[in-house]
Amino acid sequence: MSDEKIHDHDRPIWGASAIAREAGCPTRAAAYRLLEAGHLPGRKIGRRWVSTPSQIRGALIGNQRGGGRD
């Protein structure tokens, strides 16, 4: 195993519920819809979504500045 440490902002967040909490979404379903539409960054691995705090924060900051996806 590598000596590199995983920083908190790079740790994986597994599942739409956990991603919803990180993104401040009111429900898991809301996060799921945003993930499916590509408005929140994430990948589906099997049946679960995965993302990182830094990816989510980057997307939210980009959206606040008007730099979100079209």
GIQUI-V509648 format. One record per residue. N is the residue number from 1. RES is the residue in three letters. SS is DSSP state (2 for helix, 1 for strand, 0 for the rest). OMEGA is omega in whole degrees, -180 to 180 (999 if undefined). Layout:
N RES SS OMEGA
N RES SS OMEGA
This chain:
1 MET 0 -176
2 SER 0 176
3 ASP 0 -180
4 GLU 0 177
5 LYS 0 175
6 ILE 0 178
7 HIS 0 -177
8 ASP 2 -178
9 HIS 2 179
10 ASP 2 -178
11 ARG 0 179
12 PRO 1 173
13 ILE 1 -176
14 TRP 1 174
15 GLY 0 -178
16 ALA 2 179
17 SER 2 180
18 ALA 2 178
19 ILE 2 178
20 ALA 2 179
21 ARG 2 -179
22 GLU 2 -176
23 ALA 2 -178
24 GLY 0 178
25 CYS 0 -178
26 PRO 0 -178
27 THR 0 175
28 ARG 2 -179
29 ALA 2 179
30 ALA 2 179
31 ALA 2 180
32 TYR 2 179
33 ARG 2 179
34 LEU 2 177
35 LEU 2 180
36 GLU 2 -178
37 ALA 2 -180
38 GLY 0 180
39 HIS 0 171
40 LEU 0 -180
41 PRO 0 177
42 GLY 0 176
43 ARG 1 176
44 LYS 1 177
45 ILE 1 -172
46 GLY 0 179
47 ARG 0 -176
48 ARG 1 175
49 TRP 1 176
50 VAL 1 177
51 SER 1 175
52 THR 1 178
53 PRO 2 -178
54 SER 2 178
55 GLN 2 -179
56 ILE 2 179
57 ARG 2 179
58 GLY 2 179
59 ALA 2 -179
60 LEU 2 177
61 ILE 2 177
62 GLY 2 179
63 ASN 2 180
64 GLN 2 180
65 ARG 0 -178
66 GLY 0 -178
67 GLY 0 -180
68 GLY 0 179
69 ARG 0 176
70 ASP 0 999
